[in-house]
Amino acid sequence: MPKSVLALFILAATVGIAGCAGQTQAEKVGTVGGAVAGGAIGHAAGGGTLGTLGGAAAGGYIGDKAGEAYDKKH
């Protein structure tokens, strides 16, 4: 993995974790996990930096909503 992509993943994870202060554990796991998975998918799809960041943003949002749904059921 190129160093620039690794740096983007670290930046996305850091920003994601910093924004999770008011979230439950399930929401935090969903947000960070979704952001990492989305970033990886965006990068693998050949989207470059914009695709990686867009995938991370979309994955983080979807993961957050999945964490909220999990909390409501449990």
N, C-alpha and C positions, 0 to 999 in steps of 0.2 A: 504494500500500500504506500503510495507516495506520501512524503512528509506533509505536503500541503493539505491532503485529504485528511490525514490523521489530525492535523492542527484544527481543521474545521470540525471534526467530530468532537474533539476536546472542547472547543469553544461552544459548540451547541450543547454539549452536556453541562458545561459550567453555567451557561445562561439558563438552561432548563432547570437545573438544581436551584439556582438562586431565586427563580420565580416560583418555587414550590413551597414557600414558607407556610402558606395557609392551607395546604392540601393535606388530605389524609394519606396514609401509606400507600393504599391502592392507587390513588391518583398520581402520586409521585412515581411509582413504578411504571404505571401506564404511560405517563408523559415522557419520561426519560427513555424507557424502552421503545416507545413508538417513534421518538425523535431519532434514535440511533438506527432503528430498522428502516425508517423512512429515508434517512440520509443515505444509508447503504444502497437502498433500492434506487433512489434518484441518481446516485453516482454510477451504479451498475448499468442503468438504462442509458448512460452516455450523456447525461445532462450537464456535465461539467460542474462548475461551482454553483451556478444558479439552480441546476437540477438537484444538487446535493442539499443545498439550503432549503429549497422548496419542499423537497421530500422530507427533510427533518421537521419543517414547520407543520406540514400536513400530518405526518406520523405522530408528532407530539400532540396535536389537537385530537386526533382520533384516539390515541392512547389515553388522554385525559378523560374523554367522554366514556371510554370503556371502563376506566377506574371508577368514575362516578356511578355508572350502571352497576358495577360490582358492589359498591358500597350500599346502594339502595336495596339490592337483593339479599345482602348479608347483614 
